[in-house]
Structures are given as C-alpha cells and as structure tokens.
C-alpha cells in the first residue's frame, strides 16, 4: 500500500499543525503531508509549513465576493490534491455541505472542549463561567454541523486555579498529544467511520478513547 496522504487546513498559529509535522517526522504518523491550505495569508502556521519543506497553498477568503466562490476554490484545490485524509487544525471556516458529504469519514477536526459541550468560540471562558471542574479537547469526524460529528478521542483535564489563558494553554498541550494519535490510527487503517459510527480495529466503538493524567484508554 502506498503511503497515505494528508491535507491540513489551517487559519492561525498552527501549533497543532506543528505537532502533526513533528509526528510525521518522528514516524509516529505514517503518512505524507501533501499540502497545508490556509484561508489567511498571514497565518503563522504557513511559516511552520515552509520551514518543514511542505507545500503551502493560500486561498484567501477575503478575496472572494461570494462565499460559494471560496467554497468552490477550496473544493477544487482539495480535489486536485486527492488526499486520503483532511485534517482541520484550527481552520475557522465552515466547510460546504457538499464537501463534507464528498469526504465523509475522511475529515477530522480538533475542538477545544469536551464535545458536545461548548461548540463554537471561547470554549475555555465558557467552561470557567459554567464552573466546570473538568475540561479538555475532542478529536472528531466532521459532520454537517459546526464542531459536530462522531468523537474519536478526548483529552480530559481538571480545571485548577485557572484563568482563560492558562486553561487554554493546558488544553492546547493535550491537543498536541491526542491529534497525532487519532491521525495515526486513521492512516494506519485502525480508525474509520462506517454508517456514521466510529470503528476501531474493525469493531464499532461504544466507548471513545480518553487521554487523562498521561494515560491512554483505547476506544472500545
Ligand atoms: C486549537 O485550540 C483548536 O482546537 C481550535 O483552534 C485552535 C487552533 O490552534 N479549533 C477550534 O476551535 C475549531 N472549532 P493552533 O492553530 O495553534 O493549532
């Protein structure tokens, strides 16, 4: 089998992107990153991509008068790259429905909350305001609704004497651990989505994977 190819979509600083680049370099992920696409020309993640010698593509959403034209450009670009897996790493645009349907079961996203809680923005602030004693991040297959779709793995951590910044930083560190894991599971064929249900090692998953206190429990 040829090495699986990944396309990564970013909008910002690209720290998850860097964690994935590092995992590919260390052979913790067995895949090629064929390109990184950013919808923002100033995304810091683009510099990280260039440093790693990976192709960068900018599709600047502000240059399109209509949203559908941006969607079309993105769809055509991804089709040309023909990846096995699309990885959303802080990509802050909503993907078109047709795109999600076309690549169903082949798009992963990471979101900084214990989904289904706190979809959308300001997740850390909202977790603090809600007085939660636990918070974290989720990797999930992408479905048609924002920050929705079957969850694969969650990193859970206790809320300590945190403010929004410290909590975000602690969660982000865990994101850098769980995202490469989920990507490797997918590219090695252990993880799949069948009939909208997560499968691991060819079996439907009843309990998602959890990363907590430096311990991993596999999906079951
Ligand atoms: C990450 O915290 C990621 O979970 C979040 O954006 C940040 C990107 O940081 N994604 C979402 O909120 C998706 N709804 P990064 O660019 O440093 O990886």
Boltz pocket constraint, residues with backbone or C-beta under 6 A from the ligand:
constraints:
  - pocket:
      binder: B
      contacts: [[A, 12], [A, 13], [A, 14], [A, 15], [A, 16], [A, 17], [A, 45], [A, 89], [A, 90], [A, 91], [A, 110], [A, 111], [A, 112], [A, 120], [A, 137], [A, 147], [A, 172], [A, 175]]
      max_distance: 6.0
